[in-house]
Amino acid sequence: MKKALFLLFSVFTLSEAVAQIYTYPGLAKQFSTIYSSGTARIQALGGANSALGADLSAISGNPAGLGFYTRSEVNMSLAFTGVQTKSTYLSSSDQASESQLQVPTLGMVISSNTLSGSDWHGSFGFGYSRQAIFIQPIQVSGTNNRSSLLDNFIEKANDKDATGASLDEEYDTSSGTASSAEALAYQTFLINPNFRTGGAPFERFQPLLPTYQQGFASNSGALTSWDFAYGASYRDKFYLGAALHFSKITASSTTNWEEEYIGAKQVAGFQFDETLQTNGSGIALSLGGIYKLNSSLRLSFALRTPTYYDQMNETFNARLNPDVIGIPSTGSTGNPITITKVNPIRLTTNEFTYQFLSPLRVSGGFAYFFSKRGFLTADLEYVGYGGMKVYSAELGGSANQSFQTKYNGQISRNYEGALNVKVGTEIRVLPMLSIRGGAAMLGGGYAPTYDTINRNAFQFSGGIGYRNSTFYLDLTAIQRTQKDAYTPYTLKNVEDYSSATLNLSSTQIMLGGGIYF
């Protein structure tokens, strides 16, 4: 069965240089550590690289920087990333952490002496980079005196005017799967139709009991890119470049939600598990320029088109496992019986394919050099989150139009353009040894009407680098922090459900090196 049941993973993933990723329904909300693509040297500078040139980061950033190369180079980096999420939900605090080892960058630049006469020379570069890694775990717990996830299922059943008979029709006896979450809850005896109407309003056992709730989300995967770029220099004064970017996303998110009804007599609780897998490929073009005003000052401009993902594929699965004490029922002979065992039931696998257009990115910057003693550099980048678009050729016709109206409308209401500010400096303390430092503020991109949380991410970095005539080594440390929120489920009355406040942090240690040839 193929349906557009949940808001798209990619809409809130591929687009963002911040640390939140949202998907629907219910608990399938993903969080990631996202960092700007760049070498260890550039990461130590807060990610500011558009005006520097002669660094492998130009391949995925401002391709005009390749025009500064006068010799060829091969580069590779390794990184260890540790993340931590501290949460507060219903006055209870939890934390979750995870770590990962990855290869952030790998690439080569081939430099040529001349392009057409002595006024021009250029370089070709290609490489691999990880734009994002999806490893920010979440754990929440607390005692809820107002609601249960089952109330969300009840509202869904009521809204579509379901009956016991109609929810039975949503259950496939041959496969043992249900086509909706409310049908799952009904088939496992967790929600029941009103005994007078046989349908709405649906009910659950002992709805006023305190409910201990616990949830955990874990993620894996990455957003990666293969980049091919060319940059040229005209009289070592004006630099131009262009690049093609082939992006790929492979991600998996698993969410576990458990509830225990304190003092229950019929249903002790349940466990609801969800898994969302997303993959797809896209292509984008970037153009850039750098102008050297004098030997000390450079100005830059770069544009990256929206990445067009021709086919994003999502697969969603869920499983509901009830913990039953004793449910009164009627046996096949009409005699009263007590049900003490109910098997878990799975949701029918939901597969969906759509197309996605990520935001336009425009950036500018400068680099000021203090002779050979070091430099100061800064970038300002605009990201048009509100311009993201989705559509689905799979749906076609009016269904596709309705799909676009719904989700593109949500994007335009919830998102707006954001600014990323990056600043860095490098100081040469010895002829072959430099120290670096940087900071960045990455705009959250949410509209003010979305909520009151400031989701801007703040990053601080530092590092050390060694360079001689044949090779170089760079060591960098990066610390990032951000605030966010996590809402396990929603209800029509906002006072009946709660959100967790989150403090997200990540630390990355990056080692990179290269060889000139």
QUIGITA-V986338 format. One record per pair of residues at least 4 apart in sequence whose C-alpha atoms are under 7 Angstrom apart, sorted by the first residue. I is the first residue (numbers start at 1). J is the second residue. D is the distance in Angstrom with one decimal. If there is no record, write none. Layout:
# QUIGITA-V986338
i->{I;I}
j->{J;J}
d->{D;D}
This chain:
# QUIGITA-V986338
i->{1;1;2;2;2;3;3;3;4;6;6;6;7;7;8;9;9;9;10;11;12;12;12;13;14;15;15;15;17;17;17;18;18;18;18;19;19;19;19;20;20;21;21;21;21;22;22;23;23;23;24;24;26;26;27;27;27;28;28;30;31;31;32;32;32;32;33;33;33;33;33;34;34;34;35;35;36;36;37;37;37;38;38;38;38;38;39;39;39;39;39;39;40;40;40;40;40;40;40;40;41;41;42;42;42;42;43;44;44;44;44;44;44;44;44;45;45;45;45;45;45;45;46;46;46;46;46;46;46;46;47;48;48;48;48;48;48;50;50;50;50;50;50;51;51;51;51;51;51;51;52;52;53;53;53;53;54;54;54;54;57;58;58;58;58;59;59;59;59;59;59;59;60;62;62;63;63;63;63;63;63;63;63;64;64;64;64;64;64;64;64;65;66;66;66;66;67;67;67;67;67;67;68;69;69;70;71;71;71;72;72;72;72;72;73;73;73;73;73;73;73;74;74;74;74;74;74;75;75;75;75;75;75;76;76;76;76;76;76;77;77;77;77;77;77;77;77;78;78;78;78;78;78;79;79;79;79;79;79;79;79;80;80;80;80;80;80;81;81;81;81;81;81;81;82;82;82;82;82;82;83;83;83;83;83;83;83;84;84;84;84;84;84;84;85;85;85;85;85;85;85;85;85;85;86;86;86;86;86;86;87;87;87;87;87;87;87;87;88;88;88;88;88;88;89;89;89;89;89;89;89;90;90;90;92;92;94;94;95;96;96;96;97;98;98;104;104;105;105;105;106;106;106;107;107;107;108;108;108;109;109;109;109;110;110;110;111;111;111;112;112;112;113;114;114;114;114;115;115;115;116;119;119;120;120;120;120;121;121;122;122;122;123;123;123;124;124;124;125;125;125;126;126;126;127;127;127;128;128;128;129;129;129;130;130;130;130;131;131;132;132;133;133;133;134;134;134;134;135;135;135;136;137;137;137;138;138;138;139;139;139;140;140;140;141;141;141;142;142;142;143;143;143;143;144;144;144;144;145;145;145;146;147;147;147;149;149;150;151;152;152;152;152;153;153;153;154;154;154;154;154;155;156;156;157;157;157;158;158;158;158;161;162;162;162;162;163;163;163;163;163;164;164;164;164;165;166;167;167;170;170;170;171;171;171;171;172;172;172;176;177;177;177;177;178;178;178;178;178;179;179;179;180;180;181;182;183;184;184;184;184;185;185;185;186;186;186;188;188;190;191;191;191;192;192;192;193;193;193;193;193;193;194;194;194;194;194;194;205;209;209;210;210;211;211;211;211;212;212;212;213;213;213;214;214;214;215;215;215;216;216;216;217;217;217;218;218;218;219;219;219;220;220;220;221;221;221;222;222;222;223;223;223;224;224;224;225;225;225;225;226;226;226;227;227;227;227;228;228;228;229;229;229;230;230;230;231;231;231;232;232;232;233;233;233;233;234;234;237;237;238;238;238;239;239;239;240;240;240;241;241;241;242;242;242;243;243;243;244;244;244;245;245;245;246;246;246;247;247;247;248;248;248;249;249;249;250;250;250;251;251;251;252;252;252;253;253;253;254;254;254;255;255;255;256;256;256;257;257;257;258;258;258;259;259;259;260;260;260;261;261;264;265;266;266;266;266;267;267;267;267;268;268;268;269;269;270;270;270;271;271;271;272;272;272;273;273;273;274;274;274;275;275;275;276;276;276;276;277;277;277;278;278;278;279;279;279;280;280;280;280;281;281;281;282;282;282;282;283;283;283;284;284;284;284;285;285;286;286;286;287;287;287;288;288;288;289;289;289;290;290;290;290;291;291;291;292;292;292;293;293;296;296;296;296;297;297;297;298;298;298;299;299;299;300;300;300;301;301;301;302;302;302;303;303;303;304;304;304;305;305;306;306;306;306;307;307;308;308;308;309;309;309;310;310;311;311;311;312;312;312;313;313;313;314;314;314;315;315;315;315;316;316;316;317;317;317;318;318;319;319;319;319;320;320;320;321;321;321;322;322;324;324;324;325;326;326;326;327;327;327;328;328;328;329;329;329;329;330;330;330;330;331;331;331;353;353;354;354;354;354;355;355;355;356;356;356;357;357;357;358;359;359;359;359;359;360;360;361;361;361;361;362;362;362;363;363;363;363;364;364;364;365;365;365;366;366;366;367;367;367;367;368;368;368;369;369;369;370;370;373;373;374;374;374;375;375;375;376;376;376;377;377;377;378;378;378;379;379;379;380;380;380;380;381;381;381;382;382;382;382;383;383;383;384;384;384;385;385;385;385;386;386;386;386;386;388;389;390;390;391;391;391;392;392;393;395;395;396;397;398;399;400;401;402;403;404;405;406;407;408;409;410;411;414;414;414;415;415;415;416;416;416;417;418;418;418;419;419;420;420;420;421;421;421;422;422;422;423;423;423;424;424;424;425;425;425;426;426;426;426;427;427;427;428;428;428;429;429;430;432;432;432;433;433;433;434;434;434;435;435;435;436;436;436;437;437;437;438;438;438;439;439;439;440;440;440;441;441;441;441;442;442;442;443;443;444;444;444;446;448;453;454;455;455;455;456;457;457;457;458;458;458;459;459;459;459;460;460;460;461;461;461;462;462;462;463;463;463;464;464;464;465;465;465;466;466;466;467;467;467;468;470;470;471;471;471;472;472;472;473;473;473;474;474;474;475;475;475;476;476;476;477;477;477;478;478;478;479;479;479;480;480;480;481;481;481;482;482;482;483;483;483;484;484;484;485;485;485;485;486;486;486;487;487;487;488;490;491;491}
j->{350;351;350;351;352;350;351;352;352;23;24;25;23;24;23;13;22;23;14;15;16;21;22;21;358;358;359;385;34;35;442;34;442;444;457;31;32;33;34;31;32;29;30;31;32;29;30;28;29;30;28;29;488;489;255;488;489;255;274;253;134;136;133;134;135;136;132;133;134;135;136;131;132;133;131;132;47;131;129;130;131;42;43;47;57;105;43;56;57;77;105;512;44;77;474;475;476;510;511;512;45;474;46;47;48;49;47;436;437;438;461;462;463;476;477;423;424;425;436;437;438;461;422;423;424;438;439;440;460;461;422;377;378;379;422;423;424;61;62;300;364;365;379;290;298;299;300;365;366;367;65;367;58;65;66;68;65;66;68;69;61;62;63;65;66;63;125;126;227;228;229;243;227;288;302;229;230;231;241;242;243;287;288;231;232;239;240;241;288;289;290;231;123;230;231;232;122;123;231;232;233;239;233;111;123;111;111;516;517;109;110;111;516;517;108;109;110;514;515;516;517;107;108;109;514;515;516;106;107;108;513;514;515;105;106;107;512;513;514;103;104;105;106;510;511;512;513;102;103;104;510;511;512;101;102;103;104;508;509;510;511;100;101;102;508;509;510;99;100;101;506;507;508;509;98;99;100;506;507;508;97;98;99;136;505;506;507;96;97;98;136;504;505;506;95;96;97;136;137;138;502;503;504;505;94;95;96;502;503;504;93;94;95;140;500;501;502;503;92;93;94;500;501;502;93;140;141;142;499;500;501;142;143;144;141;142;139;140;139;137;138;139;137;135;137;129;130;128;129;130;127;128;129;126;127;128;125;126;127;123;124;125;126;123;124;125;122;123;124;121;122;123;121;118;120;121;122;120;121;122;120;234;235;232;233;234;235;232;233;231;232;233;230;231;232;229;230;231;228;229;230;227;228;229;226;227;228;225;226;227;224;225;226;222;223;224;225;223;224;222;223;221;222;223;219;220;221;222;218;219;220;219;217;218;219;216;217;218;215;216;217;214;215;216;213;214;215;212;213;214;210;211;212;213;210;211;212;213;209;210;211;496;151;496;497;153;489;154;155;156;489;490;491;157;181;182;158;182;191;202;203;159;160;182;161;162;182;162;200;201;202;200;166;167;199;200;167;193;198;199;200;168;193;198;199;169;170;171;183;178;179;183;177;178;179;183;176;177;178;345;345;346;347;348;183;184;346;347;348;183;347;348;184;347;185;186;187;188;320;345;347;189;190;191;190;191;192;322;342;204;202;203;204;202;203;204;198;199;200;201;202;203;198;199;200;201;202;203;266;261;262;261;262;259;260;261;262;259;260;261;258;259;260;257;258;259;256;257;258;255;256;257;254;255;256;253;254;255;252;253;254;251;252;253;250;251;252;249;250;251;248;249;250;247;248;249;245;246;247;248;245;246;247;243;244;245;246;243;244;245;242;243;244;241;242;243;240;241;242;239;240;241;237;238;239;240;238;239;291;292;290;291;292;289;290;291;288;289;290;287;288;289;286;287;288;285;286;287;284;285;286;283;284;285;282;283;284;281;282;283;280;281;282;279;280;281;278;279;280;277;278;279;276;277;278;275;276;277;274;275;276;273;274;275;272;273;274;271;272;273;270;271;272;269;270;271;268;269;270;268;269;268;325;324;325;326;327;323;324;325;326;323;324;325;322;323;321;322;323;320;321;322;319;320;321;318;319;320;317;318;319;316;317;318;314;315;316;317;314;315;316;313;314;315;312;313;314;309;311;312;313;309;310;311;307;308;309;310;307;308;309;305;306;307;308;304;305;303;304;305;302;303;304;301;302;303;300;301;302;298;299;300;301;298;299;300;297;298;299;297;298;368;369;370;371;367;368;369;366;367;368;365;366;367;364;365;366;363;364;365;362;363;364;361;362;363;360;361;362;360;361;357;358;359;360;357;358;356;357;358;355;356;357;355;356;353;354;355;353;354;355;352;353;354;351;352;353;349;350;351;352;349;350;351;347;349;350;346;347;344;345;346;347;344;345;346;343;344;345;342;344;340;341;342;340;338;339;340;338;339;340;337;338;339;336;337;338;339;334;335;336;337;335;336;337;392;394;391;392;393;394;390;391;392;389;390;391;388;389;390;388;383;384;385;387;388;383;384;381;382;383;384;381;382;383;379;380;381;382;379;380;381;378;379;380;377;378;379;375;376;377;378;375;376;377;374;375;376;374;375;427;428;426;427;428;425;426;427;424;425;426;423;424;425;422;423;424;421;422;423;419;420;421;422;419;420;421;417;418;419;420;417;418;419;416;417;418;415;416;417;445;411;412;415;416;417;411;408;404;408;400;403;404;396;400;400;399;400;400;401;402;403;404;405;406;407;408;409;410;411;412;413;414;415;446;447;450;445;446;447;445;446;447;445;443;444;445;442;443;441;442;443;440;441;442;439;440;441;438;439;440;437;438;439;436;437;438;434;435;436;437;434;435;436;433;434;435;433;434;434;466;467;468;465;466;467;464;465;466;463;464;465;462;463;464;461;462;463;460;461;462;459;460;461;458;459;460;456;457;458;459;456;457;458;456;457;455;456;457;450;452;484;483;482;483;484;482;480;481;482;480;481;482;478;479;480;481;478;479;480;477;478;479;476;477;478;475;476;477;474;475;476;473;474;475;472;473;474;471;472;473;472;515;516;514;515;516;513;514;515;512;513;514;511;512;513;510;511;512;509;510;511;508;509;510;507;508;509;506;507;508;505;506;507;504;505;506;503;504;505;502;503;504;501;502;503;499;500;501;502;499;500;501;498;499;500;499;497;496;497}
d->{6.0;6.8;5.7;5.1;5.6;6.6;6.9;6.1;6.3;6.8;4.6;5.3;5.5;5.1;5.9;6.2;6.5;5.1;5.3;6.6;6.6;4.9;5.7;5.3;6.6;5.1;5.9;6.9;6.0;6.8;6.9;6.1;6.4;6.0;6.3;6.3;5.3;5.5;5.8;4.8;6.1;6.7;5.0;5.0;6.7;4.7;5.4;5.6;4.9;6.7;5.4;6.6;6.1;5.1;6.5;5.0;6.5;6.2;6.6;6.6;6.8;5.2;6.2;4.2;5.4;4.8;6.4;5.7;5.9;6.3;6.0;6.7;4.4;6.0;6.2;5.9;6.3;6.0;6.2;6.4;5.2;5.7;6.0;6.9;4.7;6.9;6.2;6.7;5.9;6.9;6.4;6.8;6.3;6.9;5.9;6.4;5.7;5.9;6.2;5.4;6.8;6.0;6.8;5.2;6.5;6.2;4.7;6.0;5.6;5.9;5.1;4.7;5.3;5.5;6.9;6.6;4.0;6.0;6.3;5.3;4.2;6.8;5.5;5.7;5.5;4.2;4.6;5.4;6.7;6.0;6.2;6.6;5.6;5.4;5.2;5.9;6.3;6.7;5.3;6.1;7.0;6.1;6.7;6.3;6.2;6.0;5.0;5.9;5.3;5.6;6.7;6.2;6.6;3.6;6.1;5.6;5.7;5.7;5.0;5.1;5.8;4.8;4.8;5.3;6.2;5.3;6.1;6.5;6.2;6.6;5.5;7.0;6.0;5.3;5.7;6.0;6.4;5.5;4.5;5.5;6.2;6.7;5.8;4.7;6.6;5.4;4.5;3.9;5.3;5.2;6.2;6.4;5.6;6.6;4.5;6.8;5.0;5.9;4.5;4.2;4.8;5.9;6.9;6.2;6.5;6.1;5.3;6.9;6.6;5.3;4.6;5.0;5.7;5.3;5.7;5.2;6.8;6.6;5.6;4.4;5.9;5.9;4.3;6.4;5.4;5.5;6.7;5.7;5.4;6.2;5.7;4.2;6.7;5.6;4.4;6.6;5.7;5.8;6.4;5.9;6.1;5.5;6.6;6.9;5.5;3.9;6.4;6.0;4.7;6.3;5.8;5.3;6.3;5.8;5.4;6.2;6.6;6.6;5.5;4.2;6.2;5.9;4.6;6.6;5.6;5.3;6.5;5.5;5.3;6.4;7.0;5.7;4.3;6.5;5.9;4.1;6.5;5.7;5.3;6.4;5.5;5.5;6.1;6.0;5.8;4.2;6.4;5.7;4.3;6.7;6.9;6.1;5.4;6.3;5.4;5.3;6.4;7.0;6.6;6.0;6.6;5.8;4.8;6.5;5.9;4.3;6.7;5.7;5.1;6.6;5.6;5.2;6.0;6.3;6.1;5.6;4.6;6.5;5.4;4.4;6.5;5.3;5.3;6.8;6.5;6.1;6.2;6.1;6.5;4.4;6.8;5.3;6.6;6.9;6.4;5.5;6.1;5.9;6.1;5.9;5.8;5.8;6.3;6.8;6.9;5.3;5.0;5.6;4.5;6.7;5.5;5.1;6.6;5.7;3.7;6.1;5.7;5.7;6.3;6.6;5.7;4.2;6.7;5.6;5.3;6.2;6.3;4.2;6.4;6.4;5.8;5.8;5.6;6.1;5.7;4.2;6.9;5.3;4.9;6.5;6.0;5.6;4.9;6.8;5.6;4.8;6.3;5.7;5.5;5.5;3.9;5.9;5.8;5.6;6.5;5.9;4.5;6.6;5.9;5.2;6.2;5.4;4.4;6.2;5.8;5.4;6.8;5.7;4.6;6.4;5.7;5.4;6.7;6.9;6.0;4.3;6.4;5.4;5.5;5.5;5.0;6.2;4.4;6.5;5.6;5.2;5.5;5.8;6.9;5.2;5.7;6.9;5.6;4.8;6.7;5.5;5.2;6.9;5.7;4.4;6.6;5.7;5.2;6.6;5.4;4.2;6.3;5.8;5.5;6.7;6.5;5.4;4.3;6.0;5.9;5.0;6.2;6.9;7.0;4.7;6.3;5.5;6.5;6.0;6.4;6.8;6.5;6.1;6.2;6.4;6.9;6.7;5.9;6.3;6.5;4.8;6.1;6.7;6.9;5.7;6.9;5.9;6.5;6.6;6.3;5.3;6.0;6.1;5.2;5.8;6.6;6.2;5.9;6.6;5.8;6.5;6.2;6.5;5.8;3.8;6.7;6.2;6.0;6.2;5.9;6.4;6.7;6.8;5.2;5.6;5.5;6.3;5.9;4.3;6.5;6.9;5.5;5.5;6.2;6.7;6.1;5.1;5.3;5.2;5.9;5.7;6.5;4.9;5.5;6.8;5.8;5.1;6.3;6.6;6.3;6.2;6.0;6.3;6.8;6.5;6.9;6.4;5.1;5.7;5.9;5.0;6.1;6.6;6.4;6.2;6.5;5.5;4.7;5.5;5.3;6.1;5.2;4.4;6.0;6.6;4.4;6.2;5.4;5.5;6.0;5.8;5.5;6.6;6.9;6.2;6.2;6.1;5.6;6.4;5.6;4.7;6.0;5.6;5.1;6.5;5.8;4.6;6.6;5.9;5.2;6.5;5.5;4.4;6.3;5.7;5.3;6.7;5.7;4.3;6.4;5.9;5.5;6.6;5.7;4.4;6.4;5.8;5.4;6.6;5.3;4.3;6.3;6.0;5.8;6.2;5.8;4.5;6.6;5.7;5.3;6.4;6.4;5.4;4.2;6.1;5.9;5.1;6.5;6.8;5.8;4.5;6.3;5.4;5.3;6.6;5.7;3.9;6.4;5.5;5.7;6.4;5.6;4.0;6.6;5.7;5.4;6.2;6.9;5.8;4.5;6.6;5.2;6.2;6.1;5.2;6.1;4.8;6.4;5.4;5.0;6.3;5.9;4.6;6.7;5.8;5.3;6.4;5.7;4.5;6.4;5.8;5.2;6.6;6.0;4.8;6.6;5.6;5.1;6.2;5.8;4.7;6.7;5.5;5.0;6.0;5.8;4.4;6.4;5.2;5.4;6.4;5.9;4.5;7.0;5.8;5.2;6.4;5.7;4.4;6.4;5.6;5.2;6.5;5.7;4.5;6.6;5.7;5.2;6.5;5.9;4.6;6.6;5.7;5.1;6.3;5.8;4.4;6.3;5.1;5.6;6.6;5.8;4.3;6.9;5.4;5.6;5.6;6.4;6.4;5.0;4.7;5.2;6.2;4.6;5.3;6.9;5.4;5.7;6.0;6.2;5.1;5.5;4.2;5.2;5.9;5.1;6.4;5.8;4.6;6.4;5.4;5.2;6.6;5.8;4.3;6.6;5.8;5.2;6.3;7.0;5.8;4.6;6.6;5.7;5.2;6.6;5.7;4.6;6.6;5.9;5.4;6.8;6.8;5.8;4.4;6.1;5.6;7.0;6.9;5.9;5.1;4.0;6.3;5.3;5.5;6.7;5.8;6.2;4.5;6.5;5.9;5.5;5.5;4.2;6.1;5.7;5.4;6.5;5.6;4.1;6.3;5.7;5.4;6.4;6.7;5.6;4.3;6.5;5.7;5.3;6.4;6.1;4.4;6.5;5.6;5.9;5.4;4.7;6.7;6.9;5.8;4.6;6.5;5.4;5.2;6.5;5.8;4.5;6.7;5.3;5.1;6.0;5.8;4.3;6.7;5.9;5.2;6.2;5.8;4.6;6.4;6.1;5.1;6.4;5.2;6.6;5.9;4.9;5.0;4.6;5.7;5.2;6.1;4.8;6.7;5.6;5.1;6.3;5.1;6.9;6.2;5.7;5.3;5.5;5.3;5.9;5.9;4.7;6.9;5.6;5.3;6.4;7.0;5.6;4.6;6.7;6.0;5.0;6.5;6.1;5.2;6.6;5.7;5.1;6.8;5.8;4.3;6.1;5.5;5.6;6.3;6.8;4.1;6.7;6.5;6.5;5.7;6.1;6.7;5.6;5.6;5.3;4.7;5.3;4.9;6.6;6.0;4.6;6.4;5.8;5.3;5.9;6.9;5.6;5.6;4.5;5.5;5.4;6.0;5.9;6.7;6.5;5.9;4.2;6.6;6.8;5.6;5.3;5.7;5.9;4.5;6.7;5.6;5.1;6.3;5.2;6.2;5.1;5.3;5.9;5.3;6.0;5.5;6.9;5.7;4.7;6.6;5.7;5.2;6.8;6.8;5.5;4.0;6.1;5.7;5.5;6.5;5.4;4.2;6.1;5.6;5.7;6.8;6.7;5.7;4.2;6.7;5.4;5.3;6.3;5.9;4.2;6.6;5.4;5.5;6.0;5.2;5.2;4.4;5.5;5.7;5.5;6.8;6.0;4.5;6.8;5.9;5.4;6.2;5.5;4.3;6.3;6.0;5.1;6.5;6.9;5.9;4.9;6.6;5.5;5.0;6.5;6.8;5.8;4.7;6.5;5.5;5.3;6.4;6.6;4.3;6.6;5.8;5.4;5.2;6.2;6.1;5.0;4.8;4.4;6.0;6.9;5.8;6.2;6.5;6.4;6.8;5.4;6.8;5.7;6.9;5.6;5.1;4.9;6.5;6.1;6.1;6.2;6.1;6.1;6.2;5.4;5.6;6.4;6.3;6.2;6.2;5.9;5.6;5.8;5.2;5.6;5.6;4.4;4.8;5.4;5.9;5.4;5.8;5.0;6.7;4.9;6.7;5.2;5.7;4.4;5.5;5.5;5.2;6.4;6.0;4.3;6.6;5.5;5.5;6.3;5.7;4.0;6.5;5.7;5.6;6.4;6.6;5.8;4.4;6.7;5.5;5.5;6.4;6.0;4.2;6.5;5.9;5.5;6.8;5.5;5.1;6.0;5.8;4.7;6.6;5.7;5.2;6.6;5.9;4.5;6.4;5.3;5.1;6.0;5.7;4.1;6.4;5.9;5.1;6.2;5.5;4.5;6.2;5.8;5.0;6.6;6.7;5.7;4.7;6.4;5.6;5.0;6.4;4.7;6.6;4.8;4.6;7.0;6.5;7.0;6.7;6.8;6.2;5.5;6.0;6.4;6.9;5.8;4.7;5.6;5.5;6.5;7.0;5.6;4.3;6.6;5.9;5.3;6.5;5.6;4.3;6.2;5.7;5.6;6.8;5.4;4.1;6.2;5.9;5.5;6.7;5.7;4.3;6.4;5.5;5.3;6.5;6.2;4.3;6.6;6.3;6.0;5.3;5.6;4.3;5.8;5.4;5.5;6.7;5.8;4.3;6.8;5.8;5.1;6.0;5.9;4.7;6.5;5.8;5.1;6.5;5.7;4.6;6.3;5.6;5.0;6.5;5.8;4.7;6.6;5.5;5.3;6.6;5.6;4.4;6.7;6.0;5.1;6.5;5.6;4.8;6.0;6.2;4.9;6.5;6.4;5.5;4.6;5.3;5.5;5.0;6.5;6.6;4.3;6.3;7.0;6.1;6.7;6.4}
